[in-house]
Each structure stands twice: as structure tokens, then as C-alpha cells.
Amino acid sequence: MKKATQKEIAAIKALFLEHFNNAVTELNYTNLYELLVCVMLSAQCTDKRVNLITPALFARFPDVVTLSNANLEDIKSLINSCSFFNNKATNLIKMAQKVVEVHNGEIPLDEKALVGLAGVGQKTAHVVMIEYTKANLMAVDTHVFRVAHRLGLSSAKSAIKTEEELTKVFKTELDTLHQAMVLFGRYTCKAMKPLCENCFLTPYCKSKEGFKV
């Protein structure tokens, strides 16, 4: 697939910022603790599903201290409609325990420290920092990966390499661009039956043969 030119990249960036200038996550949260838990649960699970799960979870475990002392089976029962709930339940408790023991109960907003928590990889850390601090970072989920490849912004085979390429081509305002690409991929540039007739980026789309990405 053809790569986007510098001129096309500039136009794509400008259009994303125009259409999604106030884009934020669709996860429901009220503080950093809730945001981190939501993002951890959202891995390979829809935001809509996470938002159905978390009210009861946060009512029972409203902060990192109560979560650190939680019974594993209790967590599993509260999140069992979420994908990979067994692993996620274990990681949530381990994450909370390390925050309490190592970080004095304060969730760190440093990438290295975040990645040091159970169940928190680079993408999760970046999503949390993007949403909570407006950090100039990119994170690549399935939506961002698909959009980046259809627009010729990346030809990388992995999410990490795609993230590197998007960071290099966009350089600035990465927090807004990440949110924009997530929402654009979720509602317009969908995996199946993309809404091409409603797409403001049609002139820049490189995927003309069946939307295979």
C-alpha cells in the first residue's frame, strides 16, 4: 500500500484536529485510580462493556487500598463479563498492592513506573498519560492500527512499530490525534463496512481494495 506524502500527512493531521479537537476517552472515570483500572480492563474489551462493569467494581473497591486488599474471587465475579477476566482480576490486585507498597498509595504518572505495575504495558501506560496529563504520546489499539494503515501513515506490522511511525510523522498534538484516531476508527473507518460515504479523509485513503486492514 502506498505511503502518505508529507503534504498528505499534514492535511490528515489538520483534518483530525479540526474534527476531533476536544476528543477524550469514552471510558467513564472520576480519578486516576479509576482511569487506570478502566484502561486495564479495556484491553481486548469494548469501552461500552467496561463502563457497564465498573460502577459495581468501584462501589465495592473505591480506591487503590481497598483493591489491594480485595479477594481474588470477588474481583473475578465483578468483572467476569470482561474478556480475560481471570488474568485481569489477578493483575488488578497485584497492581494495587505495588502502588500501596512501592508508591505510597499514589498511582505514578511516570511511564517507567507505570509499566512496572502488573498488567500495565506500554500502550496502557500511554493511554493513561494521554488522557490524564495530555502527554504528547501515541498509543496504538486495533482502531488506530487500522486507520494508520488505511491512510498510509504506517506500514509497520506491529502496534509498537506503528506507534513509532505515527509519533515520527505527526510529532506534536499526539494526545488529541490518538483520541481522534480511536473514535474515527470506532465509528467511521470500521473494520467491517466502513462508512466511506461519511468520511472526511476519503481523498487520502490508500485502502481501495476491500478494506483488508
C-alpha positions in Angstrom: 0.0 0.0 0.0 1.3 3.5 -0.8 2.7 5.6 2.0 1.2 9.1 2.5 3.3 12.0 1.4 4.4 14.8 3.7 1.7 17.0 2.2 -0.9 14.3 2.8 0.2 13.7 6.3 -0.1 17.5 7.1 -3.6 17.5 5.6 -4.7 14.4 7.5 -3.3 15.8 10.8 -5.1 19.1 10.3 -8.4 17.4 9.5 -8.2 15.1 12.5 -7.5 18.1 14.8 -10.4 20.0 13.2 -13.0 17.2 13.5 -11.8 15.9 16.9 -10.3 18.9 18.7 -11.9 18.0 22.0 -11.7 14.2 21.7 -11.4 12.3 25.0 -11.8 8.7 26.1 -15.3 7.2 26.2 -14.3 5.3 29.4 -16.2 6.6 32.5 -13.9 7.6 35.4 -13.6 10.2 38.1 -10.0 10.0 39.2 -6.6 8.5 38.2 -7.2 5.2 40.0 -10.5 4.7 38.2 -8.9 5.6 34.9 -6.1 3.1 35.3 -8.5 0.3 36.2 -10.7 1.2 33.2 -7.8 1.1 30.8 -6.5 -2.2 32.2 -10.0 -3.7 31.8 -10.4 -2.3 28.2 -7.6 -4.4 26.7 -9.4 -6.5 24.1 -12.7 -5.4 25.5 -15.0 -2.6 24.4 -15.3 0.7 26.4 -19.1 0.1 26.5 -18.6 -3.2 28.3 -16.1 -1.7 30.7 -18.5 1.1 31.5 -21.1 -1.5 32.5 -18.7 -3.3 34.7 -17.0 -0.5 36.6 -19.8 1.1 38.7 -20.3 -2.0 40.8 -16.5 -2.6 41.0 -15.8 1.0 42.1 -18.7 0.9 44.6 -17.1 -2.1 46.3 -13.4 -1.1 45.8 -13.4 2.7 45.6 -9.6 3.2 45.9 -6.3 1.5 45.5 -6.1 0.5 49.2 -9.4 -1.4 49.2 -8.4 -3.0 45.8 -5.1 -4.1 47.2 -6.9 -6.0 50.0 -9.5 -7.5 47.7 -10.3 -11.2 47.5 -9.5 -12.5 44.0 -12.8 -14.3 43.6 -14.7 -11.1 44.5 -12.9 -9.3 41.7 -13.5 -12.1 39.2 -17.2 -12.1 40.0 -17.5 -8.4 39.4 -15.6 -8.4 36.1 -16.5 -11.8 34.7 -18.3 -10.4 31.6 -15.0 -8.8 30.5 -12.5 -10.7 28.3 -9.7 -12.4 30.1 -11.2 -11.6 33.4 -9.2 -14.2 35.3 -5.9 -12.6 34.4 -7.2 -9.1 34.7 -8.5 -9.8 38.2 -5.1 -11.0 39.3 -3.3 -8.1 37.7 -5.7 -5.5 39.3 -4.9 -6.8 42.8 -1.2 -7.0 42.1 -1.2 -3.5 40.6 -2.9 -2.1 43.6 -0.6 -3.9 46.0 2.5 -2.5 44.3 1.1 1.0 44.3 0.4 0.8 48.0 3.8 -0.8 48.9 6.1 1.0 46.5 4.4 4.2 45.6 2.8 5.1 48.9 -0.7 4.6 47.5 -0.2 7.1 44.7 -0.5 5.9 41.2 2.6 7.1 39.4 2.3 9.1 36.2 5.8 8.2 35.1 5.9 5.8 32.1 8.6 3.6 33.5 6.9 3.3 36.9 3.5 2.6 35.3 4.9 -0.1 33.1 6.4 -1.7 36.3 2.9 -2.4 37.5 1.2 -5.7 36.9 -1.0 -5.7 33.8 0.3 -2.4 32.6 2.2 -2.4 29.3 3.4 0.5 27.2 0.0 1.0 25.5 -1.9 1.1 28.8 0.6 3.5 30.3 0.4 5.8 27.3 -3.4 5.8 27.2 -3.5 6.8 30.9 -0.9 9.5 30.4 -2.6 10.8 27.3 -6.0 11.0 28.9 -4.9 12.3 32.4 -2.0 14.6 31.6 -2.4 15.3 27.9 1.1 13.8 27.4 2.5 14.1 23.8 2.4 10.4 23.3 0.8 8.0 20.9 -0.9 4.7 21.7 -2.0 2.1 19.1 -5.0 -0.1 19.6 -6.8 -2.0 16.9 -8.6 1.1 15.7 -5.5 3.3 15.5 -3.6 0.5 13.8 -6.3 0.1 11.1 -6.7 3.8 10.4 -2.9 4.4 10.3 -2.5 1.6 7.7 -5.5 2.6 5.6 -4.3 6.2 5.4 -0.7 5.1 4.5 0.7 6.6 7.7 2.4 3.4 8.7 3.3 0.1 7.1 4.6 -1.5 10.3 3.5 -5.0 11.2 3.3 -4.4 15.0 1.5 -1.9 17.2 4.7 -0.7 18.8 6.3 0.0 15.4 3.2 1.7 14.2 3.3 3.9 17.3 6.8 4.8 16.5 6.0 5.7 12.9 2.9 7.8 13.9 5.0 9.6 16.6 7.6 10.4 13.9 5.2 11.6 11.2 2.8 13.6 13.5 5.4 14.9 16.1 3.0 17.2 18.0 -0.5 17.1 19.5 -0.2 13.3 19.7 -2.7 13.1 22.6 -5.5 14.6 20.6 -4.5 12.6 17.5 -4.6 9.3 19.4 -8.1 10.0 20.7 -9.2 11.2 17.2 -7.9 8.0 15.5 -9.6 5.8 18.1 -13.0 7.5 17.6 -12.6 7.7 13.9 -11.8 4.0 13.7 -14.6 3.0 16.0 -17.4 4.9 14.3 -16.4 5.7 10.7 -13.4 3.7 9.5 -14.7 0.5 10.9 -13.1 -2.9 10.3 -16.2 -4.2 8.6 -18.4 -1.9 6.4 -16.6 1.4 6.9 -18.7 4.4 6.4 -16.8 5.7 3.4 -19.6 8.0 2.3 -19.4 9.9 5.6 -15.6 10.0 5.7 -13.8 13.4 5.6 -10.5 11.6 4.8 -11.6 9.8 1.6 -9.1 11.7 -0.6 -6.3 10.4 1.5 -7.4 6.7 1.8 -4.9 4.2 0.4 -7.1 1.2 1.0 -9.3 0.8 -2.1 -9.4 -2.9 -2.4 -11.8 -4.4 0.1 -10.5 -2.7 3.3 -8.3 -5.6 4.3 -6.6 -3.9 7.2 
